[in-house]
Structure formats: C-alpha cells, structure tokens
Amino acid sequence: MALTKPYHRNYRSFIKRPNSGYSSWAFIVDKQYADSPHHYTRAFLLLQEDIKNLFDFIEPADVNLKTFSFRIHELLMRTCIEIEANFKAILRENIYTPTFKSGNKSGQSKTEDYWTLNDYIKVNKTHHLDNYVAELPFWRGINHRYRPFANWAQNGSLSWYQAYNESKHDRNNKFELANFENLINAFCGLFVLLSSQFNCESFTTGEASLSVGTDSYFDGKFGIGNYLKIEFPTNWVDDDKYDFDWSVLKKENDRFEKIDYNSF
C-alpha cells in the first residue's frame, strides 16, 4: 500500500492520480516539511557559483580529472561538509537515536558529532540516492554523467568521500586526492542529496511561477540551481510511492510522517 503522508525531507515518486501533479511538489514548500531548507540550498548555490568560477581556469574535461590544487582542495572540503550537514538534517528531523556498539562508550547515546558514513548510508534506503544521475551541461569528453552514490547499491564505499577524509587529515601526503574528479563527484553528490529532499526547489525569493515547457538546446531536466541536470530514480515500487491529495492533506495538523531510521 502506497504512503498516504510524506516523510520529512524525503522526495519520492507518486502514484498517478488526479491532482498528483500538484501534490508531488506542493508539500515540499510547506514550512513543516523541513527545518530551514533555504539554509542548505543557499550553501549549495554559493558552492555552485564558486565551482563554475573554477571552470574559467580548469576546463570541465576528461583530460583534467586528475588535476589538483589548493582551490580544488578548499572546494572539496566545503562540499563534503555540506553533504554531512544534509545527512545529519535528514536523520535529525526523522527518528534516529543510535548508541555506541562497542568500546568504553558502549550503550551510550551516539550524538551527531560521532555520526559517520556508516550512519549516513541508512538514508540510501529511503531516498534511493544510488539511482540518481547528475549531468554537467558542458564537458569535453565522455565523463559528463555522474552517479556519486552508485556504490551504495552494494553497500560499497564512496571513493570521492574517502578522498575528502584522507586529504583533510593528511593534506601534505594525500594532496593529489583533492583532484577535479573527486570534486565533481562530491559536487554532484551534494546536488543529488538536495534533489532527494527538495526535487528542483531552490527556496529562492520572489513569486512562484508556472514552468512552461519550451524548445531547448539541452536535453533533460535542470535541477536545483538551474545548472546541473538531474535524473530521478525510476525504481520505486508502488508500495513505496506517495499517494495523497495535498489540497486535502495540507489542511491537517498532522500532515507529515517520520522515518524510523533506528529500524534499519
């Protein structure tokens, strides 16, 4: 049976019914859906501008994937910090109360400061991050499409995130890991993570406008920030899709559910 209320910070496919087009996005801008979503999209938009400025000096191209520099290192650090902030927000605003499993803190509450990728990977089960694809609109070569969380489909590691950690803790010896390829994967990873919460909503100021399809040079759908293209997961089964009429549900006080991440 499909889900009759949306989860906090969890965008997913809808059962096709009358009014499902409106319902599939309108809940995202409800102020109870997420705590300060603009805080996270603004940080992404700032990063995106800085990365686009980097493209003035390093061409988005296959031949530059192993290029490394202090500027790339800085951008990689900032991007992965934002990824961690988003994972924490998803877990915090749903239900997650982990404890230490071993050591001298065994049985004690495991606070956010101690959360790691082993905690964040739980979000893949509810958001299907491994099935998202991000695409850069301008690229010389063949490596313009990225699935930054693909390895999580088999509970594997994320090489670009490992590169972030290693170059953060030992920059002198691991400096080469702060390269263009790992930055682009992290950039696309943050974009995917935001898209899995907010679809294409940037929470920018101004009046909401109706999107009208027109002819375009570019194929596909542009996402948050209107630069990267996004492909949403196509592997949702009907029982895991949303199925509600937001024009009715939005009038209820209790209109959102929380995911119990403790059960994973």
C-alpha positions in Angstrom: 0.0 0.0 0.0 1.4 3.4 -1.0 2.2 6.1 1.5 -0.6 8.5 2.4 1.6 11.1 4.0 5.0 12.5 3.1 8.1 11.9 5.2 10.2 14.9 6.4 13.0 15.7 3.9 12.1 12.8 1.6 11.1 13.4 -2.0 9.9 10.3 -4.0 7.7 9.2 -6.8 3.9 9.5 -6.8 1.1 7.2 -7.8 -0.5 8.8 -10.9 -4.0 10.1 -9.9 -6.0 13.3 -10.4 -4.1 16.2 -8.7 -1.0 14.1 -8.3 1.0 16.7 -10.4 0.3 19.4 -7.8 0.6 17.1 -4.9 4.0 15.8 -6.0 5.7 19.2 -5.3 3.5 21.4 -3.2 4.3 19.6 0.1 8.0 20.5 -0.3 7.3 24.2 0.4 5.2 23.6 3.5 7.1 25.0 6.4 6.7 21.8 8.5 8.4 19.7 5.8 12.0 20.7 6.6 13.7 23.0 9.1 15.2 26.0 7.3 15.6 24.3 3.8 16.9 27.6 2.4 19.9 27.3 4.7 21.1 24.2 2.8 20.1 25.3 -0.8 21.8 28.7 -0.3 25.0 27.0 0.7 24.8 24.8 -2.4 24.1 27.8 -4.7 27.2 29.6 -3.3 29.3 26.5 -3.9 28.0 26.1 -7.4 29.0 29.7 -8.3 32.5 29.0 -6.9 32.8 25.8 -8.9 31.6 27.5 -12.1 34.3 30.1 -11.5 36.8 27.3 -11.2 35.7 26.2 -14.7 37.2 29.5 -16.0 40.6 28.2 -15.2 40.1 24.4 -15.4 38.1 23.3 -18.3 35.4 20.6 -17.5 37.1 17.8 -19.4 38.3 14.2 -19.2 41.9 15.3 -19.5 41.7 17.4 -16.3 40.1 14.9 -14.0 43.4 14.3 -12.1 44.2 18.0 -11.8 44.7 19.0 -8.1 45.2 22.3 -6.4 44.6 24.3 -3.2 41.5 25.8 -4.7 40.1 22.3 -5.5 41.0 21.1 -2.0 39.1 24.0 -0.5 36.0 23.4 -2.6 36.1 19.6 -1.9 36.2 20.3 1.9 33.3 22.8 1.7 31.2 20.5 -0.5 31.6 17.4 1.7 30.9 19.4 4.9 27.6 20.4 3.2 26.9 16.8 2.4 27.4 15.8 6.0 25.2 18.7 7.1 22.4 17.4 4.9 22.7 13.8 6.0 22.5 15.0 9.6 19.4 17.1 8.9 17.6 14.2 7.4 18.4 11.8 10.3 17.7 14.5 12.9 14.3 15.6 11.5 13.1 12.0 11.3 13.8 9.4 14.0 17.4 8.4 14.7 18.8 7.7 18.2 21.9 5.5 17.8 24.1 4.2 20.5 27.7 3.2 20.6 28.0 -0.6 19.9 31.5 -1.1 21.4 34.4 0.5 23.3 34.2 2.4 26.6 31.1 4.3 25.4 29.2 1.1 24.6 25.5 1.6 25.2 25.8 5.4 25.4 24.0 7.8 23.1 25.9 8.4 19.9 25.4 12.2 19.2 25.7 13.9 15.8 29.3 14.7 16.3 30.1 11.0 16.1 27.9 10.1 13.1 29.9 8.8 10.1 29.2 7.4 6.7 28.1 4.2 8.4 25.1 6.2 9.7 24.5 8.3 6.6 24.3 5.2 4.3 20.9 4.4 6.0 19.4 7.4 4.0 20.0 5.5 0.8 17.3 3.0 1.7 14.7 5.8 1.9 15.9 8.2 -0.7 17.4 5.8 -3.4 20.5 8.0 -3.7 22.3 5.3 -5.7 19.8 5.6 -8.5 20.2 9.3 -9.1 22.2 10.7 -12.0 23.6 14.2 -12.3 24.9 15.6 -15.6 27.1 18.6 -16.3 25.8 20.6 -19.3 29.3 21.5 -20.6 32.1 18.8 -20.8 34.8 17.9 -23.2 34.9 14.1 -23.3 32.7 11.3 -22.1 32.7 11.7 -18.3 29.8 14.2 -18.0 27.3 11.9 -16.2 27.8 11.0 -12.5 26.1 8.6 -10.1 28.0 9.6 -7.0 26.2 7.2 -4.7 26.2 4.2 -7.1 28.5 2.1 -4.9 25.9 2.2 -2.1 23.7 -0.1 -4.2 26.0 -2.9 -2.9 26.9 -1.2 0.4 30.2 -0.2 -1.1 32.5 2.7 -0.2 32.5 6.1 -1.8 36.0 6.8 -3.2 35.4 10.5 -3.5 34.3 10.8 0.1 37.3 8.8 1.2 39.5 11.2 -0.7 37.9 14.1 1.2 38.7 12.4 4.5 42.2 11.5 3.7 43.2 14.8 2.2 41.5 16.6 5.1 43.5 14.7 7.7 46.8 14.4 5.8 46.9 17.1 3.2 50.6 17.1 2.6 50.8 13.4 1.7 47.3 13.0 0.2 47.1 16.3 -1.6 46.7 14.6 -5.0 43.4 13.1 -3.8 41.9 16.6 -3.8 41.5 16.5 -7.5 39.0 17.6 -10.1 37.3 14.2 -10.4 36.7 13.9 -6.7 35.4 17.4 -6.5 32.9 16.9 -9.4 31.7 13.7 -7.8 31.2 15.5 -4.5 29.5 18.4 -6.2 27.1 16.0 -7.9 26.7 14.1 -4.7 25.5 17.3 -2.8 23.2 18.1 -5.8 21.7 14.6 -5.7 21.3 14.7 -1.9 19.4 18.0 -2.1 17.3 16.8 -5.0 16.3 13.7 -3.0 14.8 16.1 -0.4 13.5 19.1 -2.4 13.1 18.0 -6.0 14.0 21.1 -8.0 13.0 23.7 -5.3 15.8 26.2 -4.5 13.8 28.2 -2.0 14.8 31.5 -3.6 12.8 34.7 -3.1 10.2 36.0 -5.4 6.8 34.9 -6.7 6.3 31.2 -7.6 6.0 30.8 -11.3 4.5 28.1 -13.5 7.1 26.3 -15.5 6.2 26.1 -19.2 7.9 23.6 -21.5 9.7 25.2 -24.5 12.2 24.1 -27.1 15.7 23.9 -25.7 19.3 23.2 -26.8 19.7 20.9 -23.8 18.0 17.6 -23.3 16.8 16.5 -19.9 15.7 18.4 -16.8 17.7 21.0 -14.9 17.6 20.8 -11.1 18.2 23.0 -8.1 20.4 26.0 -9.2 19.4 25.5 -12.9 22.9 24.4 -13.9 23.2 20.6 -13.4 20.8 18.2 -15.0 19.0 15.6 -12.8 17.6 12.2 -13.5 15.4 10.9 -10.7 15.1 7.3 -9.6 12.9 5.1 -11.7 13.0 2.1 -9.3 10.3 3.0 -6.8 7.7 0.2 -6.3 4.1 1.3 -5.9 4.1 0.4 -2.2 6.9 2.9 -1.6 5.5 5.8 -3.6 3.4 8.7 -2.2 -0.3 8.7 -2.8 -2.2 11.6 -1.3 -4.1 14.7 -2.4 -2.1 17.6 -0.9 -5.0 20.1 -1.4 -6.8 18.0 1.3 -3.9 16.8 3.4 -2.4 20.3 3.9 -5.4 21.3 6.0 -4.5 18.7 8.6 -2.3 19.5 11.6 -0.5 16.1 11.4 0.3 16.0 7.8 3.9 14.5 7.8 5.4 11.2 9.0 8.8 10.5 10.3 11.1 7.7 9.1 12.3 5.4 11.9 16.0 5.0 10.9 16.6 3.0 14.1 14.8 0.1 12.4 17.4 -0.1 9.6 
